[in-house]
Amino acid sequence: MEGKLAINIYHFYSLEITGGLEEILFGIEEEGLPWSVTASEEKDSKVLGNIASQTSKLGVGIGIGVDGVTLHHDKLEKYKPLFTYSLSSAREIFRMLGMNGARLIKGEPFVIPKGGK
């Protein structure tokens, strides 16, 4: 888990990473980078993303909380993640979030969802 060279994904323990949320993992894999998943008692996606990025050797983390999903970088302030999406977002959004986490590390341009923010 921690200490492994990977994008860390921290999630509230009662939220399973299945269905649409699993697309985050597929997006990271598609870009050729490893990921690590850790369950937590924390519920806030911004806090989870911040912890995930701070504990990642790559400096990038994803938080999945009751309030949504965030992509965080270890240089950003705790409550100011790079991207934030609702848990009800489309599968494609979650895949792009994973891809963008990997692209942040690789220094490549982000994939922006059609009609996205």
VEXSE-51122 format. One record per residue: residue number from 1; residue in one letter; x, y, z of N, C-alpha, C in turn. Coordinates in nm, 2 decimals, m for minus. Each point is the difference from the previous one (the first is absolute). Example, Ala and Ser with C-alpha at 12.3 -4.5 7.8 and 13.67 -1.06 7.14 Angstrom:
+-----+----+--------+--------+--------+--------+--------+--------+--------+--------+--------+
!   i ! aa !    n.X !    n.Y !    n.Z !   ca.X !   ca.Y !   ca.Z !    c.X !    c.Y !    c.Z !
+-----+----+--------+--------+--------+--------+--------+--------+--------+--------+--------+
!   1 !  A !   1.32 !  m0.57 !   0.78 !  m0.09 !   0.12 !   0.00 !   0.09 !   0.12 !   0.00 !
!   2 !  S !  m0.04 !   0.11 !  m0.07 !   0.09 !   0.11 !   0.00 !  m0.08 !   0.11 !   0.08 !
+-----+----+--------+--------+--------+--------+--------+--------+--------+--------+--------+
//
This chain:
+-----+----+--------+--------+--------+--------+--------+--------+--------+--------+--------+
!   i ! aa !    n.X !    n.Y !    n.Z !   ca.X !   ca.Y !   ca.Z !    c.X !    c.Y !    c.Z !
+-----+----+--------+--------+--------+--------+--------+--------+--------+--------+--------+
!   1 !  M !   0.08 !  m0.12 !   0.00 !  m0.08 !   0.12 !   0.00 !   0.09 !   0.12 !   0.00 !
!   2 !  E !   0.01 !   0.07 !   0.12 !   0.09 !   0.12 !   0.00 !   0.14 !  m0.05 !  m0.02 !
!   3 !  G !   0.08 !   0.08 !  m0.07 !   0.14 !  m0.03 !  m0.02 !   0.02 !  m0.06 !  m0.14 !
!   4 !  K !  m0.11 !  m0.05 !  m0.06 !   0.00 !  m0.05 !  m0.14 !  m0.01 !   0.12 !  m0.10 !
!   5 !  L !   0.07 !  m0.02 !  m0.11 !   0.00 !   0.11 !  m0.10 !  m0.14 !  m0.02 !  m0.08 !
!   6 !  A !  m0.09 !   0.09 !   0.04 !  m0.14 !  m0.02 !  m0.05 !  m0.08 !   0.13 !   0.02 !
!   7 !  I !  m0.11 !   0.02 !  m0.08 !  m0.10 !   0.10 !   0.04 !  m0.08 !  m0.06 !   0.11 !
!   8 !  N !  m0.01 !   0.07 !   0.11 !  m0.08 !  m0.05 !   0.11 !  m0.14 !   0.04 !  m0.01 !
!   9 !  I !  m0.09 !  m0.09 !   0.03 !  m0.14 !   0.02 !  m0.01 !  m0.05 !  m0.03 !   0.14 !
!  10 !  Y !  m0.05 !   0.10 !   0.08 !  m0.05 !  m0.01 !   0.13 !  m0.16 !   0.01 !  m0.01 !
!  11 !  H !  m0.07 !  m0.09 !   0.06 !  m0.15 !   0.01 !  m0.01 !  m0.06 !  m0.03 !   0.14 !
!  12 !  F !  m0.12 !   0.06 !   0.02 !  m0.07 !  m0.03 !   0.12 !  m0.04 !  m0.14 !  m0.01 !
!  13 !  Y !   0.03 !  m0.07 !   0.11 !  m0.01 !  m0.15 !   0.01 !  m0.13 !  m0.06 !  m0.05 !
!  14 !  S !  m0.11 !   0.07 !   0.02 !  m0.13 !  m0.06 !  m0.04 !  m0.03 !   0.02 !  m0.15 !
!  15 !  L !   0.08 !   0.08 !  m0.07 !  m0.01 !   0.02 !  m0.15 !   0.09 !  m0.10 !  m0.07 !
!  16 !  E !  m0.06 !  m0.09 !  m0.07 !   0.07 !  m0.10 !  m0.08 !   0.04 !   0.05 !  m0.13 !
!  17 !  I !   0.12 !  m0.03 !  m0.04 !   0.05 !   0.05 !  m0.13 !  m0.04 !  m0.11 !  m0.11 !
!  18 !  T !  m0.13 !   0.01 !  m0.04 !  m0.05 !  m0.09 !  m0.10 !  m0.08 !   0.08 !  m0.09 !
!  19 !  G !  m0.05 !  m0.06 !  m0.11 !  m0.09 !   0.07 !  m0.09 !   0.07 !   0.12 !  m0.06 !
!  20 !  G !  m0.06 !   0.12 !   0.00 !   0.06 !   0.12 !  m0.06 !   0.13 !   0.04 !   0.06 !
!  21 !  L !   0.01 !  m0.01 !   0.13 !   0.12 !   0.04 !   0.07 !   0.12 !  m0.09 !  m0.04 !
!  22 !  E !  m0.02 !  m0.12 !  m0.04 !   0.11 !  m0.09 !  m0.05 !   0.06 !   0.06 !  m0.12 !
!  23 !  E !  m0.07 !   0.09 !  m0.07 !   0.06 !   0.06 !  m0.12 !   0.12 !   0.09 !   0.03 !
!  24 !  I !   0.01 !   0.05 !   0.13 !   0.12 !   0.07 !   0.04 !   0.12 !  m0.08 !  m0.02 !
!  25 !  L !  m0.01 !  m0.13 !   0.05 !   0.11 !  m0.09 !   0.00 !   0.04 !  m0.03 !  m0.15 !
!  26 !  F !  m0.10 !  m0.02 !  m0.08 !   0.02 !  m0.03 !  m0.14 !   0.07 !   0.11 !  m0.07 !
!  27 !  G !  m0.04 !   0.13 !   0.03 !   0.06 !   0.12 !  m0.06 !   0.15 !   0.01 !   0.04 !
!  28 !  I !   0.03 !  m0.03 !   0.12 !   0.15 !   0.00 !   0.04 !   0.07 !  m0.11 !  m0.07 !
!  29 !  E !  m0.05 !  m0.12 !  m0.01 !   0.06 !  m0.11 !  m0.06 !   0.02 !   0.03 !  m0.15 !
!  30 !  E !  m0.10 !   0.06 !  m0.06 !   0.01 !   0.04 !  m0.15 !   0.12 !   0.09 !  m0.02 !
!  31 !  E !   0.03 !   0.08 !   0.09 !   0.12 !   0.09 !  m0.01 !   0.13 !  m0.07 !   0.04 !
!  32 !  G !  m0.01 !  m0.12 !   0.05 !   0.12 !  m0.08 !   0.03 !   0.06 !   0.02 !   0.13 !
!  33 !  L !  m0.08 !   0.05 !   0.10 !   0.06 !   0.02 !   0.13 !  m0.07 !  m0.09 !   0.11 !
!  34 !  P !   0.07 !  m0.03 !   0.10 !  m0.06 !  m0.09 !   0.11 !  m0.09 !   0.09 !   0.10 !
!  35 !  W !  m0.09 !  m0.07 !   0.07 !  m0.08 !   0.06 !   0.10 !  m0.01 !  m0.08 !   0.12 !
!  36 !  S !  m0.03 !   0.06 !   0.11 !  m0.02 !  m0.07 !   0.13 !  m0.12 !   0.05 !   0.07 !
!  37 !  V !  m0.09 !  m0.09 !   0.05 !  m0.12 !   0.04 !   0.06 !   0.00 !  m0.02 !   0.15 !
!  38 !  T !  m0.04 !   0.10 !   0.08 !   0.00 !  m0.01 !   0.14 !  m0.14 !   0.05 !   0.06 !
!  39 !  A !  m0.06 !  m0.08 !   0.08 !  m0.13 !   0.04 !   0.07 !   0.03 !   0.09 !   0.12 !
!  40 !  S !  m0.09 !   0.09 !   0.03 !   0.02 !   0.09 !   0.11 !  m0.13 !   0.03 !   0.07 !
!  41 !  E !   0.01 !   0.05 !   0.12 !  m0.12 !   0.04 !   0.07 !  m0.04 !   0.15 !  m0.03 !
!  42 !  E !   0.09 !   0.07 !  m0.07 !  m0.02 !   0.14 !  m0.04 !  m0.11 !  m0.01 !  m0.11 !
!  43 !  K !  m0.10 !   0.10 !   0.00 !  m0.11 !   0.01 !  m0.09 !   0.02 !   0.10 !  m0.11 !
!  44 !  D !   0.08 !   0.10 !   0.02 !   0.02 !   0.12 !  m0.09 !   0.10 !  m0.03 !  m0.11 !
!  45 !  S !  m0.05 !   0.01 !  m0.12 !   0.08 !  m0.03 !  m0.12 !   0.12 !   0.08 !  m0.01 !
!  46 !  K !  m0.01 !   0.13 !   0.04 !   0.12 !   0.09 !  m0.01 !   0.11 !  m0.04 !   0.10 !
!  47 !  V !  m0.04 !  m0.03 !   0.12 !   0.09 !  m0.05 !   0.10 !   0.07 !  m0.13 !  m0.05 !
!  48 !  L !  m0.09 !  m0.09 !  m0.04 !   0.05 !  m0.13 !  m0.05 !   0.10 !   0.02 !  m0.12 !
!  49 !  G !  m0.03 !   0.08 !  m0.09 !   0.09 !   0.03 !  m0.11 !   0.13 !   0.06 !   0.04 !
!  50 !  N !  m0.01 !   0.09 !   0.10 !   0.12 !   0.06 !   0.05 !   0.09 !  m0.10 !   0.07 !
!  51 !  I !  m0.06 !  m0.08 !   0.08 !   0.08 !  m0.11 !   0.07 !   0.06 !  m0.09 !  m0.10 !
!  52 !  A !  m0.08 !  m0.04 !  m0.10 !   0.05 !  m0.09 !  m0.10 !   0.12 !   0.06 !  m0.08 !
!  53 !  S !  m0.01 !   0.13 !  m0.03 !   0.11 !   0.06 !  m0.07 !   0.13 !   0.02 !   0.09 !
!  54 !  Q !  m0.03 !   0.03 !   0.12 !   0.12 !   0.02 !   0.10 !   0.07 !  m0.13 !   0.02 !
!  55 !  T !  m0.07 !  m0.11 !   0.00 !   0.06 !  m0.13 !   0.02 !   0.05 !  m0.08 !  m0.12 !
!  56 !  S !  m0.02 !   0.06 !  m0.12 !   0.04 !  m0.06 !  m0.12 !   0.14 !   0.05 !  m0.04 !
!  57 !  K !   0.09 !  m0.09 !  m0.03 !   0.13 !   0.04 !  m0.05 !   0.00 !   0.08 !  m0.13 !
!  58 !  L !  m0.11 !  m0.02 !  m0.07 !  m0.02 !   0.08 !  m0.13 !  m0.07 !   0.13 !   0.03 !
!  59 !  G !  m0.05 !   0.03 !   0.12 !  m0.06 !   0.13 !   0.03 !  m0.14 !   0.02 !  m0.05 !
!  60 !  V !  m0.06 !  m0.11 !  m0.05 !  m0.14 !   0.02 !  m0.05 !  m0.09 !  m0.10 !   0.07 !
!  61 !  G !  m0.12 !   0.05 !   0.04 !  m0.09 !  m0.09 !   0.07 !  m0.14 !   0.03 !  m0.04 !
!  62 !  I !  m0.09 !  m0.10 !   0.02 !  m0.14 !   0.01 !  m0.03 !  m0.08 !  m0.03 !   0.12 !
!  63 !  G !  m0.10 !   0.09 !   0.04 !  m0.08 !  m0.03 !   0.11 !  m0.14 !  m0.02 !  m0.04 !
!  64 !  I !  m0.06 !  m0.11 !   0.06 !  m0.14 !  m0.03 !  m0.03 !  m0.07 !   0.00 !   0.14 !
!  65 !  G !  m0.09 !   0.10 !   0.01 !  m0.07 !   0.02 !   0.13 !  m0.15 !   0.01 !  m0.03 !
!  66 !  V !  m0.07 !   0.02 !   0.11 !  m0.15 !   0.00 !  m0.02 !  m0.04 !   0.13 !  m0.08 !
!  67 !  D !   0.08 !   0.10 !  m0.01 !  m0.03 !   0.12 !  m0.07 !   0.05 !   0.00 !  m0.14 !
!  68 !  G !   0.07 !  m0.10 !  m0.05 !   0.05 !   0.00 !  m0.14 !   0.14 !  m0.07 !  m0.01 !
!  69 !  V !   0.06 !   0.04 !  m0.11 !   0.13 !  m0.06 !  m0.04 !   0.09 !   0.12 !  m0.03 !
!  70 !  T !   0.13 !   0.00 !   0.05 !   0.09 !   0.10 !  m0.03 !   0.13 !  m0.05 !  m0.05 !
!  71 !  L !   0.07 !   0.08 !  m0.08 !   0.14 !  m0.03 !  m0.05 !   0.08 !   0.11 !   0.07 !
!  72 !  H !   0.10 !  m0.05 !   0.07 !   0.08 !   0.09 !   0.08 !   0.15 !  m0.01 !  m0.03 !
!  73 !  H !   0.08 !   0.11 !   0.02 !   0.14 !   0.00 !  m0.01 !   0.06 !   0.04 !   0.13 !
!  74 !  D !   0.12 !  m0.05 !   0.04 !   0.05 !   0.03 !   0.13 !   0.05 !   0.14 !   0.02 !
!  75 !  K !   0.00 !   0.08 !  m0.11 !   0.04 !   0.14 !   0.01 !  m0.12 !   0.09 !   0.02 !
!  76 !  L !  m0.12 !  m0.05 !  m0.01 !  m0.12 !   0.08 !   0.01 !  m0.05 !   0.00 !   0.14 !
!  77 !  E !  m0.08 !   0.11 !   0.04 !  m0.06 !   0.01 !   0.13 !  m0.10 !  m0.11 !   0.02 !
!  78 !  K !  m0.02 !  m0.04 !   0.12 !  m0.08 !  m0.12 !   0.04 !  m0.14 !   0.01 !  m0.06 !
!  79 !  Y !  m0.07 !   0.12 !   0.01 !  m0.14 !   0.01 !  m0.05 !  m0.01 !   0.06 !  m0.14 !
!  80 !  K !   0.11 !   0.00 !  m0.08 !   0.00 !   0.05 !  m0.14 !   0.06 !  m0.11 !  m0.09 !
!  81 !  P !  m0.07 !  m0.11 !  m0.03 !   0.05 !  m0.10 !  m0.09 !  m0.01 !   0.05 !  m0.14 !
!  82 !  L !   0.07 !  m0.07 !  m0.09 !   0.01 !   0.03 !  m0.14 !  m0.14 !  m0.01 !  m0.07 !
!  83 !  F !  m0.06 !  m0.12 !   0.02 !  m0.13 !  m0.03 !  m0.05 !  m0.09 !  m0.06 !   0.10 !
!  84 !  T !  m0.13 !   0.04 !   0.00 !  m0.10 !  m0.06 !   0.09 !  m0.13 !  m0.04 !  m0.08 !
!  85 !  Y !  m0.05 !  m0.12 !   0.02 !  m0.12 !  m0.04 !  m0.07 !  m0.09 !  m0.07 !   0.10 !
!  86 !  S !  m0.13 !   0.00 !  m0.04 !  m0.10 !  m0.06 !   0.09 !   0.01 !  m0.15 !  m0.02 !
!  87 !  L !  m0.05 !  m0.08 !   0.10 !  m0.01 !  m0.14 !  m0.01 !  m0.09 !  m0.05 !  m0.10 !
!  88 !  S !  m0.09 !   0.09 !  m0.05 !  m0.10 !  m0.04 !  m0.10 !   0.05 !   0.03 !  m0.14 !
!  89 !  S !   0.13 !   0.04 !  m0.01 !   0.05 !   0.03 !  m0.14 !   0.01 !  m0.12 !  m0.09 !
!  90 !  A !   0.00 !   0.03 !  m0.13 !   0.01 !  m0.11 !  m0.10 !   0.13 !  m0.08 !   0.02 !
!  91 !  R !  m0.01 !  m0.13 !  m0.05 !   0.12 !  m0.09 !   0.00 !   0.12 !   0.07 !  m0.07 !
!  92 !  E !  m0.03 !   0.07 !  m0.11 !   0.11 !   0.06 !  m0.08 !   0.07 !   0.11 !   0.08 !
!  93 !  I !  m0.07 !   0.06 !   0.09 !   0.06 !   0.11 !   0.08 !   0.10 !  m0.07 !   0.10 !
!  94 !  F !  m0.04 !  m0.11 !   0.06 !   0.09 !  m0.07 !   0.09 !   0.12 !  m0.06 !  m0.07 !
!  95 !  R !  m0.02 !  m0.05 !  m0.12 !   0.12 !  m0.05 !  m0.08 !   0.10 !   0.12 !  m0.03 !
!  96 !  M !  m0.06 !   0.11 !  m0.04 !   0.09 !   0.12 !  m0.03 !   0.07 !   0.05 !   0.13 !
!  97 !  L !  m0.07 !  m0.01 !   0.11 !   0.06 !   0.04 !   0.13 !   0.13 !  m0.09 !   0.02 !
!  98 !  G !  m0.01 !  m0.13 !  m0.02 !   0.11 !  m0.09 !   0.02 !   0.11 !   0.03 !  m0.10 !
!  99 !  M !  m0.04 !   0.02 !  m0.13 !   0.10 !   0.04 !  m0.10 !   0.07 !   0.13 !   0.03 !
! 100 !  N !  m0.08 !   0.10 !   0.05 !   0.07 !   0.13 !   0.03 !   0.09 !  m0.01 !   0.12 !
! 101 !  G !  m0.03 !  m0.09 !   0.09 !   0.10 !  m0.02 !   0.11 !   0.13 !  m0.05 !  m0.05 !
! 102 !  A !  m0.01 !  m0.10 !  m0.09 !   0.12 !  m0.05 !  m0.06 !   0.07 !   0.10 !  m0.09 !
! 103 !  R !  m0.07 !   0.08 !  m0.07 !   0.05 !   0.10 !  m0.09 !   0.07 !   0.11 !   0.08 !
! 104 !  L !  m0.05 !   0.03 !   0.11 !   0.06 !   0.10 !   0.09 !   0.14 !  m0.04 !   0.03 !
! 105 !  I !   0.02 !  m0.13 !   0.03 !   0.13 !  m0.05 !   0.03 !   0.09 !   0.00 !  m0.12 !
! 106 !  K !  m0.05 !  m0.04 !  m0.11 !   0.07 !  m0.01 !  m0.13 !   0.03 !   0.14 !  m0.06 !
! 107 !  G !  m0.07 !   0.10 !   0.04 !   0.02 !   0.14 !  m0.06 !  m0.07 !   0.01 !  m0.13 !
! 108 !  E !  m0.10 !  m0.08 !  m0.02 !  m0.08 !   0.01 !  m0.13 !  m0.13 !   0.08 !   0.02 !
! 109 !  P !  m0.05 !   0.05 !  m0.11 !  m0.13 !   0.08 !   0.01 !  m0.11 !  m0.08 !   0.06 !
! 110 !  F !  m0.09 !   0.06 !   0.07 !  m0.12 !  m0.06 !   0.06 !  m0.10 !  m0.03 !  m0.11 !
! 111 !  V !  m0.08 !  m0.11 !   0.03 !  m0.12 !  m0.03 !  m0.09 !  m0.11 !   0.08 !   0.07 !
! 112 !  I !  m0.07 !   0.08 !  m0.08 !  m0.11 !   0.08 !   0.05 !  m0.13 !  m0.06 !  m0.04 !
! 113 !  P !  m0.10 !  m0.03 !   0.09 !  m0.12 !  m0.06 !  m0.04 !  m0.08 !   0.09 !  m0.10 !
! 114 !  K !  m0.07 !  m0.06 !  m0.09 !  m0.09 !   0.08 !  m0.09 !  m0.10 !   0.08 !   0.08 !
! 115 !  G !  m0.01 !   0.13 !  m0.02 !  m0.09 !   0.08 !   0.07 !   0.04 !   0.02 !   0.15 !
! 116 !  G !   0.13 !  m0.04 !   0.03 !   0.04 !   0.00 !   0.14 !   0.05 !   0.13 !   0.05 !
! 117 !  K !   0.02 !   0.01 !   0.12 !   0.04 !   0.12 !   0.07 !   0.15 !   0.02 !  m0.01 !
+-----+----+--------+--------+--------+--------+--------+--------+--------+--------+--------+
//
